[in-house]
Amino acid sequence: MKLVDELFEMYRGKLQGTEEDLDMITLAVLEQLSQKEILSIIKELNEDELTYFFRLYLFEALKQKFDMDSMGDNFDDNRLYH
């Protein structure tokens, strides 16, 4: 993806590439883009990139749901009784 290549070159050698660095970059980019611009970038993806994009979205969304569900279970199990 062109945007990923541009961001990589821009930050190469300036950041470590840790999860915190990458999170900071992605949030900064998203703050600058409108919904129309985001959809335009998505439309430019080739089939493999689009498949990867959607797979990653599903993976992260399901991971978040399961994490939230297990946190709820742990909270319920750890109730304190007086």
C-alpha positions as CSV (number, residue, x, y, z in Angstrom):
1,M,0.0,0.0,0.0
2,K,1.4,3.3,-1.0
3,L,0.5,5.1,2.3
4,V,2.2,2.4,4.3
5,D,5.3,2.7,2.2
6,E,5.3,6.5,2.5
7,L,4.9,6.3,6.3
8,F,7.6,3.7,6.6
9,E,10.1,5.9,4.7
10,M,9.1,9.0,6.7
11,Y,9.6,7.4,10.1
12,R,12.4,4.9,9.2
13,G,15.3,5.5,11.5
14,K,13.3,8.0,13.6
15,L,11.2,5.5,15.6
16,Q,11.8,2.0,16.9
17,G,8.7,0.5,15.3
18,T,7.3,-0.6,18.7
19,E,3.6,-1.0,19.2
20,E,3.5,2.4,20.9
21,D,5.2,4.1,18.0
22,L,3.0,2.4,15.5
23,D,-0.1,3.3,17.5
24,M,1.0,6.9,17.6
25,I,1.5,7.0,13.8
26,T,-1.8,5.4,13.0
27,L,-3.8,7.6,15.3
28,A,-2.0,10.7,13.9
29,V,-2.8,9.7,10.3
30,L,-6.4,8.9,11.1
31,E,-6.9,12.3,12.8
32,Q,-5.8,13.9,9.5
33,L,-8.0,11.9,7.2
34,S,-11.7,12.4,6.5
35,Q,-14.1,9.5,5.9
36,K,-14.1,10.2,2.2
37,E,-10.2,10.1,2.1
38,I,-10.2,6.8,4.1
39,L,-12.7,5.2,1.7
40,S,-10.7,6.5,-1.3
41,I,-7.5,4.8,0.1
42,I,-9.5,1.5,0.7
43,K,-10.8,1.6,-2.9
44,E,-7.3,1.8,-4.2
45,L,-6.3,-1.5,-2.5
46,N,-5.6,-4.5,-4.6
47,E,-7.5,-7.7,-3.9
48,D,-4.7,-9.2,-1.7
49,E,-4.4,-5.9,0.3
50,L,-8.2,-5.7,0.7
51,T,-8.4,-9.3,1.9
52,Y,-5.6,-8.7,4.4
53,F,-7.2,-5.4,5.6
54,F,-10.6,-7.1,6.2
55,R,-9.0,-10.2,7.8
56,L,-7.0,-7.9,10.2
57,Y,-10.1,-5.9,11.0
58,L,-12.1,-9.1,11.8
59,F,-9.3,-10.5,13.9
60,E,-8.9,-7.4,16.0
61,A,-12.6,-6.9,16.4
62,L,-13.1,-10.5,17.6
63,K,-10.1,-10.3,19.8
64,Q,-11.5,-7.2,21.5
65,K,-14.9,-8.8,21.9
66,F,-13.4,-11.9,23.5
67,D,-11.1,-9.8,25.7
68,M,-14.1,-7.7,26.9
69,D,-16.1,-10.9,27.5
70,S,-13.4,-12.5,29.6
71,M,-12.8,-9.3,31.6
72,G,-16.5,-9.3,32.5
73,D,-16.3,-13.0,33.6
74,N,-13.3,-12.2,35.8
75,F,-15.0,-9.2,37.3
76,D,-18.1,-11.3,38.2
77,D,-16.0,-14.1,39.7
78,N,-14.0,-11.8,41.9
79,R,-16.9,-10.2,43.8
80,L,-16.3,-9.4,47.4
81,Y,-18.9,-10.3,49.9
82,H,-19.1,-8.7,53.4
